[in-house]
Amino acid sequence: MSTLKGPAMKLAIGAAAKTDVGLVRTNNEDNFGYDVRHGIFVVCDGMGGQAAGELASKIAVETLLNHFSRDLHNSNAQVFGRSFSDVSERANGLANAIQLANEAIHDAAQRSAELTGMGSTIVAVCVDGNGQRYSVGNVGDSRAYLIRNETVQQLTSDHSLVMEQVRRGLITLEEAEHSKLQNVIVRALGTEESVEPDLQDREFAAGDVLLLCSDGLSRYVKESDLLAVVSRTTSLEKACEELIESAKAGNSDDNITCLLLRASEQPWHERLAARLAIAGSSTRHSSA
């Protein structure tokens, strides 16, 4: 019996996403985008009067997708004027892209009185070319979860008033979940000239699933239900649909967005064929 020789096994990243206006809102201020070819995945939740929130989240998503479609050297060029020494070059590139999105939203708001005060949350993942390592960046209360071996781990920390109170020991996590101040964000894109995201570096294992979502989902779907949906559903598209329906069943009063990534083992020749197949259509973003 012969064994096909070739480069080492790598991880292939599959993705799907869906956004929904929800049960109460008449407009959708959430936006998502991803580009499998360049390894960037983003969910944003906008805020602001009239259509300002929709515009803010759209600017953020498009800025990150455009940034990572350029060559890696330009993506990692310093925007902050410094680098974050405790994370990878890849994470620093993600931080730069987030800062560019912040500046674009802030500048747009400065040019129009109708857009004053607009902003957006962001949670984004940047995956390396081998599909083995990734960086997470977030601002606000949109979240990233890791689902691995029948467990769920929240990777990000909310930049919200109630979670600041929890971290300081002023209220319990249970009290925070029932607080009327859950929507108060203490850090967001566009509200100041500069923003500093939380950053982290992680490694994929085959079978890992990442969930990026807006708070219209995370506040209304229990972690046990997240796990149940992802575990029983092989289709990422169907899993997104089920998660949104679960949020609606939990009476979510907000827009609902989820983006799922799955890392799977794939021989080099299959991975090459998959890359060629998606080369012309690997980018997707919402039209909200």
Number of C-alpha atoms within 10 A of each C-alpha: 2 4 5 7 8 9 9 9 13 18 23 24 23 13 21 18 27 22 25 22 18 22 15 12 12 10 16 21 29 35 34 31 25 27 23 21 19 21 21 23 28 28 34 36 31 27 22 18 13 13 16 23 25 25 23 32 30 27 21 33 26 17 19 25 22 12 23 21 16 11 10 13 8 12 22 20 16 14 16 15 7 10 18 12 8 11 13 16 17 20 25 26 24 27 29 25 25 29 24 22 28 28 20 19 29 23 15 18 20 15 10 9 9 14 21 17 18 27 31 35 29 32 26 28 24 25 24 14 14 13 20 18 16 21 24 24 26 32 28 27 29 27 27 27 19 19 21 17 12 11 13 18 12 13 17 22 16 20 21 20 17 26 23 17 14 16 12 10 10 13 15 14 15 9 12 18 14 11 12 10 12 16 12 14 19 15 22 26 33 29 19 15 13 17 20 17 22 17 21 18 18 12 12 20 17 17 15 17 26 24 23 30 30 29 27 25 28 23 17 21 21 14 16 11 13 21 18 15 18 22 16 9 13 10 11 20 15 16 24 23 17 16 24 25 18 19 25 22 12 14 15 22 17 25 26 29 33 30 25 22 22 20 20 18 16 17 16 17 13 12 17 12 11 13 15 13 11 13 14 9 11 16 18 16 20 16 12 16
